[in-house]
Amino acid sequence: MYVGVPNPNILVPLAKMVITNEDSGDEIEVLYNPESYTQERSVDYHQDKLVNSDAPLVQFTDGSGETLHFELFFDSMSAGSEVGGGFVEKLKFSGNSMLPSLANLLDVRKYTSKIYNLTRIDPDVHRPPLLKIKWGSLQFKGYLSSCRQNFLKFDEKGRPVRARLDCTFIEKVDLQQLFGSNPMNSPDTTKFRRIKIGDSLWALAAKEYGQSSQWRAIADANGLTNPRALQSGDLLRLPALEE
């Protein structure tokens, strides 16, 4: 028998992770906290080969934003004291854990679907819901970009009673925080782009500056008198916009 200082999480259980649907206000308290989570961020660079040079021209293109990944565990035959939720939910799990699997009353999909369905498009806003994840010091706002359900155990009737969900979320970027009050003037450094078939100054200006009318700035920076005379493979200079 173990004798010693008890695990403090037994005396004061760790708060459960809460996933809030910012569009509807609904909150989902996970049954079991994840064992760990991973945050990842990356940036992309474009490399243009230069003649008579042993190194390419490296140009920053964009950042991918932050991703958050964790795995959630579900078990509908667990003891009620271990799971999240209100008193009624804990009572359900506690009672169900004392039954043989043949008499199981809880289908684990009832709980996994609450998170799995966050990938579905809301017809009112034409996108999946915006989510806020809070767990201790972890604060994250974004969208559920992928969710894989893996059912691990079944009762005698074939209903799943245990599952794991692999969840990946992508960060929602606030343009106002990134670029200030006027996100259209966000490009504040000179960039270079290699022309491809089908490109136009209007399309490049719309993509880089948010305004197709800024094509004149690109034309002036490259000495182009005819904005339609673009050649595939040409390297264009995209100047920084002046405030």
C-alpha positions as CSV (number, residue, x, y, z in Angstrom):
1,M,0.0,0.0,0.0
2,Y,1.3,3.5,-0.9
3,V,1.8,5.8,2.1
4,G,2.8,9.4,1.5
5,V,1.6,12.7,0.2
6,P,-1.5,12.2,-2.0
7,N,-1.7,13.5,-5.5
8,P,-2.9,17.1,-5.3
9,N,-5.1,16.6,-8.3
10,I,-7.2,14.1,-6.3
11,L,-7.8,16.8,-3.6
12,V,-8.2,19.7,-6.1
13,P,-9.0,18.2,-9.5
14,L,-7.4,20.1,-12.5
15,A,-10.0,22.3,-14.2
16,K,-11.5,20.8,-17.4
17,M,-10.7,22.1,-20.8
18,V,-13.7,24.2,-22.2
19,I,-14.4,24.7,-25.9
20,T,-16.8,27.6,-26.5
21,N,-18.7,28.1,-29.7
22,E,-18.3,31.9,-30.1
23,D,-21.2,32.1,-32.6
24,S,-23.8,30.3,-30.5
25,G,-22.3,30.7,-27.0
26,D,-22.5,27.0,-26.3
27,E,-19.8,25.5,-24.1
28,I,-18.4,22.0,-24.3
29,E,-16.5,20.7,-21.2
30,V,-14.3,17.8,-22.2
31,L,-14.8,14.5,-20.4
32,Y,-11.0,14.0,-19.9
33,N,-8.3,16.6,-20.2
34,P,-5.7,15.9,-22.9
35,E,-2.4,14.4,-21.7
36,S,-0.6,17.0,-23.7
37,Y,-1.0,19.6,-26.5
38,T,1.2,20.9,-29.3
39,Q,1.4,24.4,-30.7
40,E,3.0,25.0,-34.1
41,R,3.8,28.0,-36.3
42,S,5.6,28.2,-39.6
43,V,6.5,30.8,-42.2
44,D,6.9,30.4,-46.0
45,Y,9.7,31.7,-48.2
46,H,9.9,31.9,-52.0
47,Q,13.3,31.2,-53.6
48,D,14.2,32.7,-57.0
49,K,17.4,31.4,-58.7
50,L,19.7,34.1,-59.8
51,V,22.1,33.9,-62.8
52,N,25.8,33.5,-61.9
53,S,24.9,33.2,-58.2
54,D,25.5,30.3,-55.8
55,A,22.5,31.3,-53.7
56,P,18.9,32.1,-54.5
57,L,17.0,35.3,-53.8
58,V,15.0,34.4,-50.6
59,Q,11.8,36.4,-50.2
60,F,9.3,36.0,-47.3
61,T,5.8,35.3,-48.7
62,D,3.5,34.7,-45.7
63,G,3.0,33.0,-42.4
64,S,0.8,30.0,-41.8
65,G,-0.6,31.2,-38.4
66,E,-0.6,29.0,-35.3
67,T,-2.0,25.5,-35.1
68,L,-3.1,23.7,-31.9
69,H,-3.2,19.9,-31.7
70,F,-4.3,17.6,-29.0
71,E,-6.0,14.2,-28.5
72,L,-9.2,13.8,-26.4
73,F,-10.2,10.5,-24.7
74,F,-13.8,9.4,-24.2
75,D,-15.1,6.4,-22.3
76,S,-18.8,6.1,-21.5
77,M,-18.2,3.2,-19.0
78,S,-16.0,5.3,-16.8
79,A,-16.5,6.3,-13.2
80,G,-18.4,9.5,-12.8
81,S,-15.8,11.2,-10.5
82,E,-13.2,11.2,-13.3
83,V,-15.2,13.0,-16.0
84,G,-16.2,16.6,-16.7
85,G,-19.7,18.0,-16.9
86,G,-22.4,18.9,-14.3
87,F,-23.7,16.8,-11.5
88,V,-26.3,15.0,-13.7
89,E,-23.6,14.0,-16.2
90,K,-21.3,12.7,-13.5
91,L,-24.3,10.7,-12.0
92,K,-25.0,9.1,-15.4
93,F,-21.4,8.0,-15.8
94,S,-21.1,6.8,-12.2
95,G,-24.2,4.7,-12.6
96,N,-23.2,3.4,-16.0
97,S,-19.8,2.4,-14.8
98,M,-21.3,-0.1,-12.3
99,L,-23.3,-1.9,-15.0
100,P,-22.1,-4.8,-17.1
101,S,-21.3,-3.8,-20.7
102,L,-24.4,-5.7,-21.9
103,A,-26.5,-3.2,-20.0
104,N,-24.6,-0.1,-21.2
105,L,-26.9,3.0,-21.4
106,L,-24.4,5.5,-22.9
107,D,-23.3,5.7,-26.5
108,V,-19.9,7.5,-26.5
109,R,-20.8,9.1,-29.9
110,K,-23.2,11.3,-28.0
111,Y,-20.2,13.0,-26.6
112,T,-17.7,12.8,-29.4
113,S,-20.2,14.3,-31.9
114,K,-20.3,17.5,-29.9
115,I,-16.7,18.2,-30.9
116,Y,-16.7,16.3,-34.3
117,N,-19.6,18.4,-35.5
118,L,-17.7,21.6,-35.0
119,T,-16.2,21.0,-38.4
120,R,-19.7,21.4,-40.0
121,I,-20.5,24.6,-41.9
122,D,-23.1,26.9,-40.2
123,P,-25.5,28.0,-42.9
124,D,-26.1,31.3,-41.1
125,V,-22.4,32.4,-41.3
126,H,-21.3,30.1,-44.2
127,R,-18.4,28.7,-42.3
128,P,-17.7,26.4,-39.3
129,P,-18.1,28.1,-36.0
130,L,-15.4,30.3,-34.4
131,L,-14.1,28.6,-31.2
132,K,-12.4,29.6,-28.0
133,I,-10.4,27.0,-26.2
134,K,-9.6,27.6,-22.5
135,W,-7.6,25.3,-20.3
136,G,-5.6,26.8,-17.4
137,S,-3.2,29.2,-19.0
138,L,-4.0,28.0,-22.5
139,Q,-6.1,30.5,-24.4
140,F,-6.7,29.9,-28.1
141,K,-9.2,31.3,-30.6
142,G,-9.7,29.7,-34.1
143,Y,-11.4,27.0,-36.0
144,L,-11.4,23.2,-35.9
145,S,-9.6,22.3,-39.1
146,S,-9.6,18.5,-38.8
147,C,-11.0,15.9,-36.4
148,R,-10.5,12.2,-36.6
149,Q,-12.6,9.8,-34.6
150,N,-11.1,6.5,-33.6
151,F,-13.5,4.1,-31.8
152,L,-11.6,1.6,-29.6
153,K,-14.1,-0.5,-27.7
154,F,-17.7,-1.6,-28.1
155,D,-20.5,-3.1,-26.1
156,E,-22.3,-6.4,-26.9
157,K,-24.8,-4.4,-29.1
158,G,-22.0,-3.0,-31.2
159,R,-22.2,0.6,-29.8
160,P,-18.9,2.3,-29.2
161,V,-18.1,3.0,-25.6
162,R,-14.5,4.2,-25.9
163,A,-12.9,6.6,-28.4
164,R,-10.1,9.0,-29.1
165,L,-10.4,12.2,-31.1
166,D,-7.3,13.7,-32.9
167,C,-8.1,17.4,-33.1
168,T,-6.3,20.2,-35.0
169,F,-7.3,23.8,-34.7
170,I,-6.1,26.8,-36.8
171,E,-5.7,30.3,-35.4
172,K,-8.1,33.1,-36.3
173,V,-5.9,36.1,-37.2
174,D,-7.2,39.6,-36.3
175,L,-6.2,41.8,-39.2
176,Q,-6.8,44.9,-37.1
177,Q,-4.3,43.7,-34.5
178,L,-1.7,42.9,-37.2
179,F,-2.0,45.9,-39.4
180,G,-3.7,48.6,-37.4
181,S,-6.8,50.4,-38.4
182,N,-6.2,50.1,-42.2
183,P,-5.3,46.6,-43.2
184,M,-5.3,47.6,-46.9
185,N,-2.0,49.4,-46.3
186,S,-0.4,46.3,-44.6
187,P,2.4,45.6,-47.1
188,D,5.2,47.8,-45.6
189,T,8.1,46.1,-47.2
190,T,9.2,45.6,-50.8
191,K,8.5,42.2,-52.2
192,F,9.3,40.3,-55.4
193,R,7.1,38.0,-57.4
194,R,7.8,35.8,-60.4
195,I,5.2,36.2,-63.1
196,K,3.2,33.1,-64.1
197,I,0.9,32.6,-67.1
198,G,-2.4,34.2,-66.4
199,D,-1.1,36.8,-63.9
200,S,-2.0,40.4,-64.2
201,L,-1.1,43.6,-62.4
202,W,-4.7,44.0,-61.2
203,A,-4.8,40.5,-59.7
204,L,-1.4,41.0,-58.0
205,A,-2.4,44.3,-56.6
206,A,-5.7,42.8,-55.2
207,K,-3.8,39.9,-53.6
208,E,-0.9,41.9,-52.2
209,Y,-2.5,45.2,-51.3
210,G,-6.2,44.3,-51.1
211,Q,-7.0,46.9,-53.8
212,S,-6.8,46.2,-57.5
213,S,-6.4,49.9,-58.1
214,Q,-2.9,49.8,-56.7
215,W,-1.7,48.2,-60.0
216,R,-0.2,51.6,-60.9
217,A,2.2,51.4,-58.0
218,I,3.5,48.1,-59.4
219,A,3.7,49.4,-62.9
220,D,5.6,52.5,-61.8
221,A,8.1,50.5,-59.7
222,N,8.9,48.3,-62.7
223,G,8.9,51.0,-65.4
224,L,6.0,49.3,-67.2
225,T,4.2,51.6,-69.7
226,N,1.9,48.8,-70.9
227,P,0.4,47.0,-67.9
228,R,-0.8,44.2,-70.2
229,A,2.7,43.4,-71.5
230,L,3.7,40.9,-68.8
231,Q,6.0,38.0,-69.7
232,S,5.9,34.7,-67.9
233,G,9.1,34.3,-65.9
234,D,9.7,38.0,-65.3
235,L,10.5,39.1,-61.8
236,L,8.4,42.0,-60.6
237,R,9.1,44.4,-57.8
238,L,6.1,45.1,-55.5
239,P,6.8,48.3,-53.6
240,A,5.8,49.1,-50.1
241,L,2.7,51.2,-49.9
242,E,3.2,54.7,-48.4
243,E,1.0,55.5,-45.4
